[in-house]
Amino acid sequence: MGSFIPVPKHKFQRWLKRKFNIIQLKSSKHEIYDNPAKPLLRPITLHHGYDSVPPLHIKTSLSNINRSYGLNISLNQFMAEIRSL
């Protein structure tokens, strides 16, 4: 799995927007992200007060994106893409 650590929330948000056009739909205590044109099976939820996204949340979000769009993005590929942002 390599060096899989929490990711800064702003980088995760940028990755979602650039790669899949997934945008923030709602904001309150939790921020809800989805693509209105091509919805995910389950929207991605981030807690408003946290500055980073924990590894388990990244893993489940990747699983959701892979199932929703028929992809196979690995954790290593994701981390490499995040580092390049």
N, CA, C and O atoms as a printed pandas DataFrame, in Angstrom:
     atom_number atom_name residue_name chain_id  residue_number  x_coord  y_coord  z_coord
0              1         N          MET        A               1    0.820   -1.182    0.000
1              2        CA          MET        A               1    0.000    0.000    0.000
2              3         C          MET        A               1    0.865    1.247    0.000
3              4         O          MET        A               1    0.371    2.320   -0.346
4              5         N          GLY        A               2    2.138    1.153    0.374
5              6        CA          GLY        A               2    2.999    2.328    0.313
6              7         C          GLY        A               2    2.739    3.277    1.460
7              8         O          GLY        A               2    2.173    2.890    2.483
8              9         N          SER        A               3    3.147    4.508    1.290
9             10        CA          SER        A               3    2.951    5.516    2.331
10            11         C          SER        A               3    1.576    6.135    2.166
11            12         O          SER        A               3    1.403    7.119    1.446
12            13         N          PHE        A               4    0.625    5.559    2.828
13            14        CA          PHE        A               4   -0.764    6.004    2.734
14            15         C          PHE        A               4   -1.098    6.759    4.004
15            16         O          PHE        A               4   -1.289    6.158    5.061
16            17         N          ILE        A               5   -1.169    8.072    3.900
17            18        CA          ILE        A               5   -1.368    8.945    5.041
18            19         C          ILE        A               5   -2.578    9.843    4.783
19            20         O          ILE        A               5   -3.078    9.897    3.659
20            21         N          PRO        A               6   -3.056   10.550    5.818
21            22        CA          PRO        A               6   -4.144   11.502    5.564
22            23         C          PRO        A               6   -3.741   12.515    4.492
23            24         O          PRO        A               6   -2.574   12.890    4.380
24            25         N          VAL        A               7   -4.722   12.944    3.715
25            26        CA          VAL        A               7   -4.492   13.878    2.607
26            27         C          VAL        A               7   -5.144   15.211    2.973
27            28         O          VAL        A               7   -6.258   15.226    3.498
28            29         N          PRO        A               8   -4.473   16.324    2.706
29            30        CA          PRO        A               8   -5.117   17.621    2.948
30            31         C          PRO        A               8   -6.446   17.705    2.188
31            32         O          PRO        A               8   -6.543   17.327    1.021
32            33         N          LYS        A               9   -7.460   18.211    2.886
33            34        CA          LYS        A               9   -8.804   18.241    2.302
34            35         C          LYS        A               9   -8.847   19.050    1.013
35            36         O          LYS        A               9   -9.549   18.663    0.079
36            37         N          HIS        A              10   -8.127   20.151    0.934
37            38        CA          HIS        A              10   -8.171   20.975   -0.276
38            39         C          HIS        A              10   -7.611   20.226   -1.492
39            40         O          HIS        A              10   -8.069   20.442   -2.614
40            41         N          LYS        A              11   -6.615   19.341   -1.272
41            42        CA          LYS        A              11   -6.084   18.547   -2.390
42            43         C          LYS        A              11   -7.088   17.480   -2.818
43            44         O          LYS        A              11   -7.262   17.234   -4.012
44            45         N          PHE        A              12   -7.748   16.848   -1.852
45            46        CA          PHE        A              12   -8.758   15.842   -2.171
46            47         C          PHE        A              12   -9.907   16.480   -2.943
47            48         O          PHE        A              12  -10.391   15.902   -3.916
48            49         N          GLN        A              13  -10.349   17.661   -2.524
49            50        CA          GLN        A              13  -11.423   18.369   -3.217
50            51         C          GLN        A              13  -11.004   18.733   -4.640
51            52         O          GLN        A              13  -11.794   18.596   -5.574
52            53         N          ARG        A              14   -9.774   19.193   -4.805
53            54        CA          ARG        A              14   -9.275   19.551   -6.140
54            55         C          ARG        A              14   -9.213   18.321   -7.035
55            56         O          ARG        A              14   -9.565   18.391   -8.213
56            57         N          TRP        A              15   -8.767   17.192   -6.483
57            58        CA          TRP        A              15   -8.678   15.937   -7.246
58            59         C          TRP        A              15  -10.070   15.503   -7.712
59            60         O          TRP        A              15  -10.238   15.122   -8.870
60            61         N          LEU        A              16  -11.066   15.557   -6.826
61            62        CA          LEU        A              16  -12.433   15.186   -7.194
62            63         C          LEU        A              16  -12.955   16.066   -8.329
63            64         O          LEU        A              16  -13.577   15.573   -9.270
64            65         N          LYS        A              17  -12.700   17.363   -8.233
65            66        CA          LYS        A              17  -13.199   18.309   -9.240
66            67         C          LYS        A              17  -12.516   18.093  -10.584
67            68         O          LYS        A              17  -13.188   18.021  -11.613
68            69         N          ARG        A              18  -11.190   17.989  -10.590
69            70        CA          ARG        A              18  -10.449   17.863  -11.859
70            71         C          ARG        A              18  -10.675   16.520  -12.536
71            72         O          ARG        A              18  -10.819   16.453  -13.757
72            73         N          LYS        A              19  -10.705   15.467  -11.759
73            74        CA          LYS        A              19  -10.749   14.124  -12.354
74            75         C          LYS        A              19  -12.170   13.700  -12.742
75            76         O          LYS        A              19  -12.357   13.053  -13.773
76            77         N          PHE        A              20  -13.154   14.048  -11.947
77            78        CA          PHE        A              20  -14.510   13.526  -12.162
78            79         C          PHE        A              20  -15.588   14.601  -12.185
79            80         O          PHE        A              20  -16.771   14.278  -12.293
80            81         N          ASN        A              21  -15.210   15.859  -12.088
81            82        CA          ASN        A              21  -16.168   16.965  -12.027
82            83         C          ASN        A              21  -17.139   16.787  -10.859
83            84         O          ASN        A              21  -18.310   17.157  -10.945
84            85         N          ILE        A              22  -16.629   16.214   -9.769
85            86        CA          ILE        A              22  -17.428   16.045   -8.560
86            87         C          ILE        A              22  -17.301   17.338   -7.759
87            88         O          ILE        A              22  -16.198   17.763   -7.417
88            89         N          ILE        A              23  -18.431   17.950   -7.469
89            90        CA          ILE        A              23  -18.433   19.251   -6.806
90            91         C          ILE        A              23  -19.204   19.192   -5.496
91            92         O          ILE        A              23  -19.953   18.250   -5.237
92            93         N          GLN        A              24  -19.003   20.220   -4.675
93            94        CA          GLN        A              24  -19.713   20.313   -3.414
94            95         C          GLN        A              24  -21.149   20.734   -3.681
95            96         O          GLN        A              24  -21.396   21.773   -4.294
96            97         N          LEU        A              25  -22.092   19.924   -3.218
97            98        CA          LEU        A              25  -23.508   20.222   -3.424
98            99         C          LEU        A              25  -24.123   20.924   -2.220
99           100         O          LEU        A              25  -24.931   21.839   -2.376
100          101         N          LYS        A              26  -23.741   20.495   -1.020
101          102        CA          LYS        A              26  -24.315   21.047    0.199
102          103         C          LYS        A              26  -23.205   21.265    1.218
103          104         O          LYS        A              26  -22.161   20.614    1.177
104          105         N          SER        A              27  -23.454   22.183    2.117
105          106        CA          SER        A              27  -22.500   22.412    3.187
106          107         C          SER        A              27  -23.252   22.793    4.445
107          108         O          SER        A              27  -24.111   23.675    4.436
108          109         N          SER        A              28  -22.920   22.123    5.511
109          110        CA          SER        A              28  -23.396   22.469    6.843
110          111         C          SER        A              28  -22.349   21.886    7.772
111          112         O          SER        A              28  -21.189   22.293    7.718
112          113         N          LYS        A              29  -22.722   20.963    8.607
113          114        CA          LYS        A              29  -21.736   20.278    9.438
114          115         C          LYS        A              29  -20.891   19.333    8.583
115          116         O          LYS        A              29  -19.724   19.079    8.881
116          117         N          HIS        A              30  -21.498   18.823    7.523
117          118        CA          HIS        A              30  -20.817   17.940    6.585
118          119         C          HIS        A              30  -20.932   18.516    5.176
119          120         O          HIS        A              30  -21.941   19.126    4.822
120          121         N          GLU        A              31  -19.896   18.315    4.390
121          122        CA          GLU        A              31  -19.903   18.750    2.994
122          123         C          GLU        A              31  -20.223   17.534    2.128
123          124         O          GLU        A              31  -19.587   16.490    2.264
124          125         N          ILE        A              32  -21.192   17.665    1.252
125          126        CA          ILE        A              32  -21.644   16.572    0.389
126          127         C          ILE        A              32  -21.121   16.831   -1.024
127          128         O          ILE        A              32  -21.332   17.909   -1.581
128          129         N          TYR        A              33  -20.434   15.834   -1.605
129          130        CA          TYR        A              33  -19.866   15.958   -2.941
130          131         C          TYR        A              33  -20.459   14.910   -3.863
131          132         O          TYR        A              33  -20.613   13.747   -3.489
132          133         N          ASP        A              34  -20.791   15.341   -5.078
133          134        CA          ASP        A              34  -21.312   14.429   -6.098
134          135         C          ASP        A              34  -21.219   15.116   -7.457
135          136         O          ASP        A              34  -20.946   16.314   -7.539
136          137         N          ASN        A              35  -21.444   14.357   -8.508
137          138        CA          ASN        A              35  -21.486   14.889   -9.862
138          139         C          ASN        A              35  -22.952   14.880  -10.286
139          140         O          ASN        A              35  -23.519   13.810  -10.506
140          141         N          PRO        A              36  -23.578   16.058  -10.406
141          142        CA          PRO        A              36  -25.004   16.079  -10.757
142          143         C          PRO        A              36  -25.315   15.419  -12.108
143          144         O          PRO        A              36  -26.387   14.837  -12.279
144          145         N          ALA        A              37  -24.396   15.506  -13.055
145          146        CA          ALA        A              37  -24.635   14.935  -14.386
146          147         C          ALA        A              37  -24.470   13.419  -14.406
147          148         O          ALA        A              37  -25.151   12.727  -15.162
148          149         N          LYS        A              38  -23.568   12.906  -13.577
149          150        CA          LYS        A              38  -23.313   11.467  -13.520
150          151         C          LYS        A              38  -23.124   11.077  -12.055
151          152         O          LYS        A              38  -21.992   10.935  -11.594
152          153         N          PRO        A              39  -24.219   10.905  -11.325
153          154        CA          PRO        A              39  -24.144   10.705   -9.876
154          155         C          PRO        A              39  -23.385    9.447   -9.459
155          156         O          PRO        A              39  -23.388    8.431  -10.153
156          157         N          LEU        A              40  -22.743    9.553   -8.314
157          158        CA          LEU        A              40  -22.092    8.405   -7.691
158          159         C          LEU        A              40  -23.169    7.501   -7.083
159          160         O          LEU        A              40  -24.299    7.934   -6.862
160          161         N          LEU        A              41  -22.807    6.242   -6.816
161          162        CA          LEU        A              41  -23.754    5.355   -6.139
162          163         C          LEU        A              41  -24.067    5.896   -4.752
163          164         O          LEU        A              41  -25.184    5.761   -4.253
164          165         N          ARG        A              42  -23.057    6.513   -4.138
165          166        CA          ARG        A              42  -23.227    7.123   -2.822
166          167         C          ARG        A              42  -22.401    8.404   -2.787
167          168         O          ARG        A              42  -21.201    8.351   -3.053
168          169         N          PRO        A              43  -22.994    9.550   -2.471
169          170        CA          PRO        A              43  -22.222   10.795   -2.436
170          171         C          PRO        A              43  -21.082   10.726   -1.421
171          172         O          PRO        A              43  -21.159    9.987   -0.439
172          173         N          ILE        A              44  -20.044   11.487   -1.662
173          174        CA          ILE        A              44  -18.899   11.539   -0.757
174          175         C          ILE        A              44  -19.171   12.629    0.273
175          176         O          ILE        A              44  -19.527   13.755   -0.072
176          177         N          THR        A              45  -18.998   12.273    1.537
177          178        CA          THR        A              45  -19.258   13.198    2.636
178          179         C          THR        A              45  -17.969   13.481    3.377
179          180         O          THR        A              45  -17.254   12.558    3.768
180          181         N          LEU        A              46  -17.668   14.765    3.572
181          182        CA          LEU        A              46  -16.502   15.185    4.350
182          183         C          LEU        A              46  -16.978   16.046    5.511
183          184         O          LEU        A              46  -17.914   16.832    5.372
184          185         N          HIS        A              47  -16.330   15.891    6.649
185          186        CA          HIS        A              47  -16.685   16.699    7.814
186          187         C          HIS        A              47  -16.130   18.101    7.630
187          188         O          HIS        A              47  -14.964   18.279    7.279
188          189         N          HIS        A              48  -16.971   19.086    7.870
189          190        CA          HIS        A              48  -16.623   20.485    7.634
190          191         C          HIS        A              48  -15.433   20.958    8.476
191          192         O          HIS        A              48  -14.642   21.775    8.004
192          193         N          GLY        A              49  -15.292   20.471    9.688
193          194        CA          GLY        A              49  -14.278   20.980   10.605
194          195         C          GLY        A              49  -12.892   20.382   10.454
195          196         O          GLY        A              49  -11.962   20.854   11.109
196          197         N          TYR        A              50  -12.711   19.369    9.626
197          198        CA          TYR        A              50  -11.414   18.704    9.510
198          199         C          TYR        A              50  -10.610   19.280    8.353
199          200         O          TYR        A              50  -11.165   19.630    7.311
200          201         N          ASP        A              51   -9.294   19.375    8.546
201          202        CA          ASP        A              51   -8.403   19.892    7.503
202          203         C          ASP        A              51   -7.843   18.802    6.603
203          204         O          ASP        A              51   -7.282   19.094    5.547
204          205         N          SER        A              52   -7.992   17.539    7.019
205          206        CA          SER        A              52   -7.468   16.438    6.207
206          207         C          SER        A              52   -8.516   15.332    6.101
207          208         O          SER        A              52   -9.471   15.266    6.876
208          209         N          VAL        A              53   -8.300   14.472    5.117
209          210        CA          VAL        A              53   -9.200   13.336    4.879
210          211         C          VAL        A              53   -8.460   12.081    5.343
211          212         O          VAL        A              53   -7.374   11.793    4.841
212          213         N          PRO        A              54   -9.029   11.325    6.295
213          214        CA          PRO        A              54   -8.343   10.146    6.814
214          215         C          PRO        A              54   -8.232    9.021    5.779
215          216         O          PRO        A              54   -9.048    8.932    4.862
216          217         N          PRO        A              55   -7.219    8.163    5.934
217          218        CA          PRO        A              55   -6.987    7.076    4.968
218          219         C          PRO        A              55   -8.194    6.173    4.727
219          220         O          PRO        A              55   -8.476    5.819    3.582
220          221         N          LEU        A              56   -8.906    5.797    5.777
221          222        CA          LEU        A              56  -10.055    4.909    5.583
222          223         C          LEU        A              56  -11.127    5.590    4.738
223          224         O          LEU        A              56  -11.765    4.941    3.909
224          225         N          HIS        A              57  -11.328    6.876    4.939
225          226        CA          HIS        A              57  -12.330    7.609    4.154
226          227         C          HIS        A              57  -11.914    7.696    2.686
227          228         O          HIS        A              57  -12.757    7.620    1.792
228          229         N          ILE        A              58  -10.624    7.854    2.444
229          230        CA          ILE        A              58  -10.119    7.878    1.064
230          231         C          ILE        A              58  -10.346    6.526    0.415
231          232         O          ILE        A              58  -10.771    6.445   -0.737
232          233         N          LYS        A              59  -10.060    5.464    1.159
233          234        CA          LYS        A              59  -10.227    4.108    0.617
234          235         C          LYS        A              59  -11.685    3.829    0.249
235          236         O          LYS        A              59  -11.955    3.270   -0.814
236          237         N          THR        A              60  -12.619    4.209    1.111
237          238        CA          THR        A              60  -14.030    3.968    0.806
238          239         C          THR        A              60  -14.514    4.878   -0.326
239          240         O          THR        A              60  -15.349    4.469   -1.133
240          241         N          SER        A              61  -13.998    6.103   -0.392
241          242        CA          SER        A              61  -14.371    7.005   -1.492
242          243         C          SER        A              61  -13.873    6.468   -2.825
243          244         O          SER        A              61  -14.592    6.519   -3.823
244          245         N          LEU        A              62  -12.641    5.949   -2.849
245          246        CA          LEU        A              62  -12.111    5.357   -4.082
246          247         C          LEU        A              62  -12.935    4.148   -4.506
247          248         O          LEU        A              62  -13.210    3.968   -5.692
248          249         N          SER        A              63  -13.326    3.328   -3.553
249          250        CA          SER        A              63  -14.157    2.163   -3.855
250          251         C          SER        A              63  -15.487    2.612   -4.467
251          252         O          SER        A              63  -15.961    2.016   -5.434
252          253         N          ASN        A              64  -16.079    3.650   -3.910
253          254        CA          ASN        A              64  -17.335    4.190   -4.417
254          255         C          ASN        A              64  -17.162    4.733   -5.841
255          256         O          ASN        A              64  -17.987    4.460   -6.712
256          257         N          ILE        A              65  -16.103    5.490   -6.074
257          258        CA          ILE        A              65  -15.844    6.044   -7.411
258          259         C          ILE        A              65  -15.603    4.915   -8.413
259          260         O          ILE        A              65  -16.139    4.944   -9.521
260          261         N          ASN        A              66  -14.801    3.923   -8.029
261          262        CA          ASN        A              66  -14.513    2.796   -8.917
262          263         C          ASN        A              66  -15.793    2.041   -9.282
263          264         O          ASN        A              66  -15.992    1.697  -10.447
264          265         N          ARG        A              67  -16.661    1.780   -8.301
265          266        CA          ARG        A              67  -17.917    1.064   -8.576
266          267         C          ARG        A              67  -18.869    1.921   -9.406
267          268         O          ARG        A              67  -19.551    1.410  -10.294
268          269         N          SER        A              68  -18.918    3.215   -9.121
269          270        CA          SER        A              68  -19.854    4.102   -9.820
270          271         C          SER        A              68  -19.491    4.291  -11.282
271          272         O          SER        A              68  -20.370    4.354  -12.141
272          273         N          TYR        A              69  -18.194    4.380  -11.569
273          274        CA          TYR        A              69  -17.751    4.719  -12.924
274          275         C          TYR        A              69  -17.033    3.572  -13.643
275          276         O          TYR        A              69  -16.495    3.766  -14.733
276          277         N          GLY        A              70  -17.023    2.387  -13.043
277          278        CA          GLY        A              70  -16.396    1.239  -13.682
278          279         C          GLY        A              70  -14.893    1.393  -13.852
279          280         O          GLY        A              70  -14.338    0.988  -14.873
280          281         N          LEU        A              71  -14.233    1.972  -12.865
281          282        CA          LEU        A              71  -12.790    2.207  -12.931
282          283         C          LEU        A              71  -12.055    1.285  -11.982
283          284         O          LEU        A              71  -12.667    0.496  -11.262
284          285         N          ASN        A              72  -10.734    1.391  -11.987
285          286        CA          ASN        A              72   -9.906    0.613  -11.077
286          287         C          ASN        A              72   -8.739    1.473  -10.605
287          288         O          ASN        A              72   -7.583    1.172  -10.906
288          289         N          ILE        A              73   -9.034    2.537   -9.871
289          290        CA          ILE        A              73   -7.999    3.435   -9.358
290          291         C          ILE        A              73   -7.467    2.852   -8.064
291          292         O          ILE        A              73   -8.218    2.654   -7.109
292          293         N          SER        A              74   -6.177    2.578   -8.034
293          294        CA          SER        A              74   -5.558    2.006   -6.838
294          295         C          SER        A              74   -5.179    3.123   -5.863
295          296         O          SER        A              74   -5.140    4.298   -6.228
296          297         N          LEU        A              75   -4.900    2.733   -4.619
297          298        CA          LEU        A              75   -4.454    3.701   -3.618
298          299         C          LEU        A              75   -3.128    4.334   -4.024
299          300         O          LEU        A              75   -2.925    5.533   -3.837
300          301         N          ASN        A              76   -2.226    3.527   -4.580
301          302        CA          ASN        A              76   -0.929    4.054   -5.013
302          303         C          ASN        A              76   -1.091    5.066   -6.144
303          304         O          ASN        A              76   -0.427    6.102   -6.149
304          305         N          GLN        A              77   -1.964    4.772   -7.094
305          306        CA          GLN        A              77   -2.225    5.703   -8.186
306          307         C          GLN        A              77   -2.824    7.000   -7.651
307          308         O          GLN        A              77   -2.440    8.090   -8.075
308          309         N          PHE        A              78   -3.766    6.876   -6.716
309          310        CA          PHE        A              78   -4.376    8.051   -6.114
310          311         C          PHE        A              78   -3.324    8.913   -5.416
311          312         O          PHE        A              78   -3.292   10.129   -5.606
312          313         N          MET        A              79   -2.464    8.287   -4.612
313          314        CA          MET        A              79   -1.445    9.043   -3.880
314          315         C          MET        A              79   -0.481    9.726   -4.834
315          316         O          MET        A              79   -0.049   10.847   -4.566
316          317         N          ALA        A              80   -0.132    9.078   -5.942
317          318        CA          ALA        A              80    0.754    9.696   -6.922
318          319         C          ALA        A              80    0.085   10.922   -7.556
319          320         O          ALA        A              80    0.738   11.943   -7.772
320          321         N          GLU        A              81   -1.200   10.821   -7.849
321          322        CA          GLU        A              81   -1.935   11.940   -8.426
322          323         C          GLU        A              81   -2.074   13.087   -7.424
323          324         O          GLU        A              81   -1.996   14.254   -7.806
324          325         N          ILE        A              82   -2.279   12.763   -6.155
325          326        CA          ILE        A              82   -2.398   13.797   -5.114
326          327         C          ILE        A              82   -1.071   14.535   -4.956
327          328         O          ILE        A              82   -1.050   15.757   -4.806
328          329         N          ARG        A              83    0.034   13.792   -4.989
329          330        CA          ARG        A              83    1.357   14.434   -4.861
330          331         C          ARG        A              83    1.626   15.405   -5.994
331          332         O          ARG        A              83    2.347   16.386   -5.810
332          333         N          SER        A              84    1.054   15.145   -7.171
333          334        CA          SER        A              84    1.315   16.012   -8.324
334          335         C          SER        A              84    0.443   17.268   -8.333
335          336         O          SER        A              84    0.663   18.156   -9.156
336          337         N          LEU        A              85   -0.530   17.357   -7.443
337          338        CA          LEU        A              85   -1.401   18.548   -7.391
338          339         C          LEU        A              85   -0.675   19.712   -6.746
339          340         O          LEU        A              85   -1.242   20.797   -6.614
